[in-house]
Structures are given as C-alpha cells and as structure tokens.
C-alpha cells in the first residue's frame, strides 16, 4: 500500500477554535527546514539548513527554493541526520534517486540559481508533535512561497521497480530511449527527425529518399506517427514495414536499370495508395490488397516475420509514453497533490520531470495553467502518444470539477478529501469544521456533501450517484440510496463538467435559486435514523401501470425494501416509478425513482429504463405550484 503524502493527517490536527491563532502565526516569521541542493548533489548526503520563511506571500529573493510534489512509495526505512535536532525516516523514495533529482535541479537552466529544495519527507520533523503541527499550519505558505513547484511523478521509482517486473522492464527501456522520449514530450519535431534518421542509419536502412519517406510518414513508427493528428491509424504497421523491407531486399539484389526503375515505380504506387487511403475511408479497406505481395495464411492474412528493429522500437516508445501518462494520472489523483498543483496555479510556476530521463542540463517541462485549449478539443486516437500524454496532463491538472476531485481522488483517509480540496473551492470557509464531521467512509463523504453544497452541486451529485449516465442491472437499493451507489469514473469525469456548461444554455427542471429545491434531512423510523433528500422538480413523469413484465420484478424488490425498513403493509402498498429529468424530457440526464406517492417514500437504485423499449408509457405532470416533493431515502 502506498501513501498519498507523509502529511496525510496534517491538517485535521488543527482544532477549529484556533483559527485566530493560526492566522496570527501566518503573519509571523516561521523557520522551515530546507535541503541544500548543491551540497547534497555533490556529496550524495543530505545537507539541511533552517531558514525564515517570512510573512504571507513573501517572495523575497533571499529565500528561493523549489518545492517537490510527488506521491509516496513504500521502501525500507532510510535514516537521515538533518543536523537540526531530529532524524528523518525516509520510506517514500530511494535517497539515491533524491540525489539524482538534486543533480537535475542543479543543472536545470531555470532552477540552477536556486539554492534550496523542500521535500516533506525530510523537511518535516515527524517525531516532534508540536514542531510537526507548527509546520503543518504553514503548508500553504510553503507552497505559495516556493520559487517553483517541481512535480516528480516517478520519485518513487525504486518502489515501482520493486513491486513489478513489468515496471522494471519499462523503466529500463525508458533509460535506453530517454533522449527520444524527452524530445517527444517537449514537442521538438526537428530533434525527433534527427534521431529518427540516426536510428535508420544505425539499423542500415538504405538512404533511398522515397523508402525513408514511406517509412517515416506512413508506418506510425516515427515522429509523424507519434505526433500528427492528420495521419490515419488504419494502416497495419507491421504489414507496411514488412512490404517495404521486402521491396528493399529485391532492390538490393537487382542490377538491371529497368528492374530498379520498377522498384521505384512500386514505391510510388504504394505511396499513391497510402495517400488516397489516408483521405478516403473506402480506400483504407483495399490498400492492403494492393500493397502486400508476400506470403499469406489460409485466411488471406499477411504472414509477418518478427525481425524489424523498427517495430520493436515503436512498441517500446509507445509503451513508455503510456507508462508516463499513467504516472501523471496516478500522481495527480491524490488529494494532497491536488492541493499542491492548485497552489501552483496562482503563480503559474509548475514544472514536471521524470527521474527515468536521467539527463542533465536540459530544461524541465513546464505546465502552463494559462493555456486555453481544453482536452475535449484535442481529437487524437491512441496511436498519437505524444498528444494523448499532453491531453492527460490538461485533463488532470486543469479540468477536474469539484465533485470529481472529491469523489475520484485517492486518499489515505476520506476526511483528507475535505482538508486538501475545500481550501481551493467556494466551500473553503468550511475547512475549519471538518474535524467535527466524523468522516470515515465514502458514504459519509457524500452525505456531508449533500448537507453542505449549493443546490446545483447537490443535484449534480444526486444524478451522478444514481448512475444516470450509465446502465446497470436492477439491484436492491441500499439506504441511503442516494449515497450508496458506486459512482463510476466516467460519469464523474465527463458529466459533472457538462452540467456547468449546459445550465447556461438550457433551462433546468429545477429552480436552482431556491435552497428548498433539494434539502438534506434525517428522520427516525422505529428507532432507526434515516437520511433523505427532499427534491422538488418543476415537472416529473410517472410510469403508467401497464408494466413490462420485467418491471413486476422491480415492484416486488421495492416492496421488500420499503416494508423491511419502514414497516409498511406489503399487500396494500402500491409502488410507482417516477422519472426526473435534469433539463427537459428530451435530454439524456434522467434519474428513476421507485416508491409510493401515498407514503411519500422513494429510493434510487431500481432503474426500470433497462426494461423500456422506448419512452412510451410515461405520463408527464407539471409541478408549478409546487405541491409534489420527493423524499428520496
């Protein structure tokens, strides 16, 4: 098990009644521990100093330091004597990797003038409660005052190697291809072309301009195939490389002028087919028949010998880029990292680096929060690994909604979601109350969100929790039904953000200006505490009683739930099914309730949509007064 951050309990230790003291301390000079970059890199031994941080927003040049953002691994304990009265126990990363990181910072063009680095595993005295708590209070100031925040998603590299031989193999390949990967991430097309040509020279590909153009432009194994959106992915890479290789072999043994001209004509013919197939869909289905002249199996599929360095290199580079994208996703999904890169937004001072690059003197990559492009605007298939990598960065660092950060992030303790994320949202005034909320499970997280959020966010969470954007099998509701369904990653990722845009364009089926539109409540039934949402729509639809036979199963299931919890008479209880649209009846965002108008008790979880062949059978009702509310348990 890996940890989000060594300070995963850091904020919850602050009692809410010491806010004034906390603010006063923010104004006073605070001394922080820093690591001397140059001495540590040269001696391969950690050298710590203690320096005054200064007041809020202090940006004085006399204290310039890099703050490291990373995720923890889990290694054997390494002890560092800070020389400042405490021993630091390091289990999150290998010290040798940290020394390499210091060496990287020391040679980085923009960072080499900075003398110190701050990393929590070393710079926070975990053994002294009072000192640790004092540092915890200053965490925001530390990151806000950092000259630069450097994200290192693979600082736990040794942990990755230890837990998986696949990781170890990819990291070894990363080292071998580090130069190419660096320029691929950087988007340096000229450098990539130079390296592509050098690679072709190394494996003795003939310097025939037409052959090399076909290889580099159409096989997806070189710069254009990794980065260009205009190139179709419908060409089978192995087939094309094998055919060009076979033609080269024929050309190499040909002596007659006419025969060589025939090969050149064949090159031109292939390129013509590829150009047309790149533009027209129907050609992509026939180009293989025109190009391939080698052996085929009984199913007419080309037989491909595995002998090409080109294919091997292509597979390795793609695998490395996917690995790095996964590292970015894993790092940026942790609640305390979310807090850290949100602080980097204000000064736009976030850089990122991978230890696996193992290169010195080159600029680290900069992430520009001011970039206006959205990940959804980037159309790229999986073959374009460079574009997919940057799409992941933009999506993770810029476009997460509040609910996505709260529900899809990773946290050692669920209460950390509130401590880490609330300060960067419109709900930041709530952070001093968190320790009294007794947050434990994800159900308690959702219940608290329903209690504290505004109307729009409550409705969004309700629709997400219902699975309105995904189909699932009919199952027995678990109360509270609006907080217990598992919220899938895809709906939280895509739909929560869409709502913010759609409410500007479409009229919601709810009055977002009235707090009474959706309220969080609790009541007592037979000595048991039940939570429920009271929801008031403008319109609602009721399923007519001419049920599909499958709906009868839903009726029986719902009766058992309501009668078990609320001691109702199963024989006299009438079950109804209600549909609530977020916008109008024609939109795709709907939730389905099962319950009783007579008892005013409803639940989510039984989705009759899977039994409906069409939208017929729903009777629509206006609720303009409004007189009908739905109590969702």
N, C-alpha and C positions, 0 to 999 in steps of 0.2 A: 504493500500500500504506500502510495506517495502522498506527500502533504502539499497543500496549496502554498504554504508560506510558514516560516518558523514562527511568525507572529499571528498564527491563525486565531488566537484568543486575545489579541492585543487590545481591541477597543472595548470589548464587553466588560473589561475590568474597571472601566471608568464609571463611577456612580453618577446618576443623573443630577444629584444635588451639588455636584462640584463644578457645574458649568462655569460659574463666575471665577472660581479658582483656575480652571482650565484656560479661560480667556485671559486672565491676568498673566499666567505663565507664558501664554503665546506672545505677550508683549515684552517679556523679559529675555535676557540673553540666556541661551541654552548651549551647553557644550555637548558636541557629538563626537563620536569616535569615527575616524576615517583611516583608510589604508593608504600608505604612501605607494603610489604606483611604480615609480622608478626603482626604489629600493627593493620592493617585492619582486619585480620582474627580474632584476639583475641577480639578487641573492637567492631567489626561489625560497624565500622565507618571508612570512607576513610581518610587515612593519606597521604598527598602528600609532596614530597621534590623536590628541584631543584638541578640538578647535571650537571657538564660539560660533554658534550659528547666527546670532543676531536677531533682529526683530522680524515681525511678519512681513513677508515679501522682500526680505533683504536680498539684494542682488549685487552686493559689493564684490569687486574683483579680488579682494584679498582672501576670499574663501570660495574657490571654484572647485567643484567636484562633480564626478559622474555617479549617478545613482543607478544601480543594476536592478533590472526587472527580470525575473526568471521563475521557473517552477522547480519545486524540490524533487530530488530523487531520494533514494534510501541506500546509503552506503555504510560501511563500517566506520565507527567513530574515529575522527582525526582531531587531535588536540592542538590548539594554537595558543601560545602565551602572548597575549596582546601587549604585555608590558605596562598595562594600565590598571593592574589590580584584579584582573579576572582572566580565567581561561575560557576560550571559546571552543565549544564542541561542535565539530563540523561533520554532518552526515548527509548534507544535501547535494554536495558536489565534491569531486576529487580536487585536492589542493593543487595538483599538477595542472589541472585544467584551469584553475583560477590564475595560476602563474602565467599560463599562456594568454589568458584574457588580459591580464595586466600588460603583457608584452604587446598585444594587439592595440590596446588603448594608447600605449606609449608611442606607437609609431603611426597612429591614425592622424591624417592631416589636420582635421578639425579638433581633435581631442588631445593631441600630444602636448599642448601647452598646459593642460590641466594636471595638477599635481596629485589629486586625491580621488579615491573611489569609495563609495559607500555601498556595502552589501550587508543585509541584515544578519546573516548567519554569523558574521564576525563582529559587526559593529554594535550589536545589541547585547548587553550583559544579561544573559538568560538566568544567571544564578542569583542575582540581586533583585529581589522583588520591587523595591522602591525605585531603584535605578531603571529597571526594565519598564515599570509603569510610567516613569517620567519620560522615557524615550518614546513610548507608545503615544503619549499625548502630543508628541512633536512630529508624528509620522507625516502628516500632511505638509508641514513646513519643510521637512527634509526633502520630499519630492518636489515641492513647489520651488525651493531654492536651489535645486540641482541645476548646474550649468547645462547638463544634458542627461537625459534618461536613456540608458542603453539596454535594450531588450536582448536577452541571450536565451532563446528558446531551447537550446541544447546544452546549457551549462551543466545539466545532469547527465552528460554524455556517457560517463562511466556506468551510471545506473542503467541506461538504455542497453549498453553492451552486455552488462551482467545478466539482464533478465531475458535476453532474446538473442539467439544466434543469427536470426534474420536481421535484427538491428545491427549486430556486429558486422555482418557482411555488407550491408548498405553503407555503414559508416566507413568501412574500408574502401569501398568503391567511391564514396564521396571524396575521400582524400586523394584518390588517383585522378579524379576528374574535377578537382576543386577549381582549377582555373576556368574551365568552361562554364561550370555552374555559377561562378562569380559573375562573369560577363553576361550570362543568361538572365540572372536576376537583375543585374544592372541595366539590361536592355541595350548593351553595346554591340550593335549589329556588325560593325567593322571588325571588332576584336573576335567575334564569333566566326565570321567568314575567314579570317586569317587562321584561326585554329582548325576550322573545317578543312581548309586547303592543306594545312600541315599534316592533319590526320590522313587525308587521302594520299599524300606523299609517303607517309610512314608505312602504309599498307600496300604501296606500289600500285595504286590505281593509275592507269595511263593518263597523261596530261592532255588527252583529247578534249578540247573545249566543249564539244557537244555532249560527250559522255558525262563529263563532270557537271554540266548544266542539268542534264536529266537526273543525275543522282542527287544533286543538292537541292533542286527545285521541286521534285515530284515524289521523293521517297519518304518524306516526313522524318528523315534521319539527321537533318542538318538544320542550320539556323532558320531557314524559311519554314520548315515543318514544325519547329518548336514555337514559333512566334507569330506567324502570319495568319490572320483570320480569313484571307481571301483564298486560301488553298483548301480544296475539298479533302475530306478524310476518307473518301470512298475507294481510293487506290490501295490495293493489298501490297503493303511494303515489301514483304518477303518475295512475292511474285515478281514485282518490278525489278528489285535488286538482282534476283537470280537471272532474269532475262537479260538485263544489261550486262551482267557478268558473263553470261554465255556468249553474247554477241562480241564482247571484248576478246574472249578466248578465240573465237573464229577469226576476228580481225588480226589477232597477234600471229596467227599461223598462215595468214593469207599473203601471197606475194604479188598476185596479179593486180594491175591497176583497176581493171573493171570490177574485180571482186571486192576490192577495198571501197570503191565507189558504191557498190551495192550495200555494204555495211553502213556507210554514211547515209545512204538513202533510207535504210531501215531505221537509223536513229531519228531522222527527220520525220518518218512516218509515225513512229511511236510518239514523238513529241506532239505531232498534229492530233493524234487521238487523245492524248492526255489533256491538251488544251481544250478540245471540244468537250471532253468528259467533265472537265472542271467547271464548265459553264452550263451544260445541259444534262438533265437527270437521266434521260434515256440512254445517252452515250455511256454513262458510268456502268450500265448493265452489260454492255457489249465490248468494252475496251479490252477486257481480258482475253476474249476470243481472238481479237486482232493482234494482241501483243505477244501472248505466250506461245512459244514454239517448242518448249521442252516436253518432257515426259508427263503423262497424266495417269491417274489411277482409274479404276473401273467406273468411278463416279464422275470422271472427267475433271477431277480436281488436280491442279498442278502438284507435282512431286518436288519438294524443295530440299535439297541437301543443306545441312546446317554448317556452313563454312564461312560465313561472312562476318568479318570484323565490324562491318557497318551495322548489321542488325544487332549484334551484341552491344555495341556502344550505344545505339539508340535505346535499347531496352534498359540499360543501366542508367542513362541520363534521366529517362522518364521515371524510373523507379526512385531515384534520388529526389527529384522535384516533388513527387507525391509525398515522399517521406518528410520533406521540409514543410510542405503545406500542412501535413498532419501535426508537425511540431508547432507550427504557428497556431493552429486551431486549438491544440491542447493547452498551450501556454495562455492564450488569450481568453480561454473559457473559465479561468479560475477567478474567483470573486475578488481576491486582493490584487491580482494583476489588472482586472477591470478598473479597479480604483486607481492603480498606478498610471495606466495609459490615459485615463480621463484627466489626471493632473497634468500630463504631458500636452494635452490639447491646448491649454491656455497659452503656453509659450511656444507651441509647435516645435518641441525640442526632442522628439523621439527618434532615435536611431535603432537599428537592429543588426545583429551579427550572428553568425553560426560558428561555433568553435571548430566544427569539422572542416571549415575552409582552410584553417591553418596557414594563413597568409599574413604578411606584414607590410606595412607602409601604404596600404590601399584604403580608400575611404569606406567606412561602414555605410550601410544602406540607410537612407533617410526616409521616414514615412511622413508625408505631407498631409496633415489633417485638413488643410485648406483646399485640397483637390476637390473639384466639384463633380467629378464623374462618379456615378453610382454603379455598384456591382451588377445590378439588373440591366444596366445599359451595355454591359460587356457581353457580347454574344460570342461564345467560343466553345468548341467541343473539347472532349477530353484529350485530344492529341496536342492541343496548344498548351503545353505545360507551363510555359512562362506566363501566359495570360491567366491561366487558372490559378497560379500561385498568387499573383497580384490581386485577382478577384477575391481570393480568400482573405488577404490582408485587409482590403477595403471593407468587405462584409463584416469581418470580425471586429475591426477597430473603429469603424465609423457608423455602422448602420444598425446595431443592436437596439431594439426597443427596451424600455424599462422592464416590461414583463419577460422578455427573452433573457435579459441579464439576470433577473431574479429566479427564473424557473429552469433555464438551460445551463446555468453556470455550475461549476464544481466547487464544493465547499466541504471542509472537514466537519464543520458544524453548521447546521442550517441557519442558525441565528447570524452567522457571519455574512449571509446574503444581505441582511439589513445593514449591518455595520459598514460593510465595504461599499455598497451601492447607493444607499439612500443619500449620503452627502453630496452626490453628483446629480441629484434629481430635484424635482419640485417638492419632494417629500423630505427634504433634508432636515427640516425642523423637527422631525420625528425621531432622529437618531438617538437622542438622549433618553428616550423612553424604552429602548429595545430591551435592556436588561430585565425589565419588569414583564415582558411579554411571554416568557417561558416558551420560547420557540424550540421545538425538538424535531418533529417530522416535517415532511413536505406538506402534509395536510394542515399542520399548524401554520406553515408559511402562507398557504393560500387563504386560510381563514383570516389571518391578520391582514392580508392584502385586501380582502373583501371589506374588512372593517375600516381601513384607513384611506383607501384610494378614492378618487373622484368618480363621478358617475360613468364617464366614458371608459375609464380603465376597468371599473368593476364589470361593466357589460362586456368588454373585450375579454376579460379573464373568464367570465361565465361561458361565453361562446367557445373559447379555446378549451375549457375544461369539459365541455360537452362533446368534444370531438366533431364540431360542426363542419370541419373541413376534411374529414376522413370517415370512411365507412368502417364499421366494426361489427362483430357479431353481437346479437342480442344477449345480454347478460343481466344477472340480478344486480340491481343497484345497491351500492354500499353507502350508507349515510355517514356524513353529509354528501349527497350525490354530486353536488356542485364543486366539491373539493377533492373527491377521491378518484375520479377517472384519471388514468395516466395521460398527461399532456404530451402528445407526440412532438418530436423536434421540428418536423416540417411545418405544422400549423403555427407554432410559436414563432418560427423563423420568418415565415412569409406573411401570414395573415395579420398578425398584430401590427406590422408596419403598414399594411394596406389600409387598415381602418382609418388611420390618421389622415391618409390622403382622400379616402372615399367620403368621409364626413364633410369634407369641403365641397364635394361635388354632388352628393346625394342626400336626400332627406332621411334621417334615421327614423326608425319605427318607435323611437323613444325620445322623450323630452330630456335632452342632456343638461338642460339648465336647472332642472328640479332635483334636489337631493333625494326626494321621495320616489323618484323613478326606480331606484334599486337601493334597498336598505338591507343591512346585515342585522339579524336578530337572533335571539335564542328563547327557548321556552322549555317548560317542564311537562313531560308526559309520563304519568305513572312513576314518578321518581327518577326519571332519566332526563338528562339535559340534551336538548336537540338544537342544532343551529339551522337557521333557514334564511334564505333570501326572499324578500318581498319585491316582486318585479311588476311594474305597471307599463304595459305596451300601449301604443296607440291603436294597434289592430292585432288580432290573433285569428288563427284558423283552427277549427275543430274537425276531427276526422268523423265522417258520417258512420253510422252504426253498421252499414253493410260491409263488414270487415272481410279482408282477405283471410283465408283460413289460418295463415301464419300469425296474424295479429291475435287470434284467440290464445295462442301460447303466451303472448305478451300480457294479455289480460290476466291470465292465471298467475303469471310470475309477479305482476304488480300487486295483485290482491294479497298474495302471501307476504310481500314486503310490508304493505300498509297495515295489514291485520296483525302481523307479528309485532311491529313497533308501536302501533297506536291503538291496539285492542279494538279494532272495528269488526263488524259482523260481515264475514266473507260472503254470506248468501245475499244480503241486501245491498252490498257495496257495488256501485256502478263505476266502472273505470272508463275514463275518457282520455283521448290523446289530443294534445294541443301542439300546434306549430307556431313558433315565434320567429319572424324574420328580423334581421338586424336593420335592413333598409326596407325595400318594398317586397311584394310577393314574388317578384321575378328574380330576385338576387339569389346567389348560391349560399348565403350565410344564414343558416336556419338552425334552431335548436328544437328538439322534440321533448315534450313533457308527457308524462303519464301520471294520472292521478284522479282526483274526484273534485268536481265542482261543489258538490254538497258538503264535503268535509274540508274543502279548501286546503288540500294537501297534495303536493306534486313532487315528482323526482325527475332527475335526468337519468340517463343510462339505458333506457329501453328505447331503441331507435327503430321505429316502425318503418322508416324510409326504406330499409332493405327489403320490405315486403310490398312496396308500392311500385307498380309498373309505370305509373305516370302521376301527375298532380291532381287527377280527378278524385273526387270524394272528399275534398276539403271544403268546409263551409267557412267563409270569411266573415268576421264580425268587427264592427267599429267599436272603439272604446274611448270615445271622445270626452266623456264626462269628467274623469274616468270612473267607472264603477266596479270594474273587474280587476282584481290583483291576483297574482300567482305566488303562493308561498311554496318555494322550492326547498325541500328538505334534503 
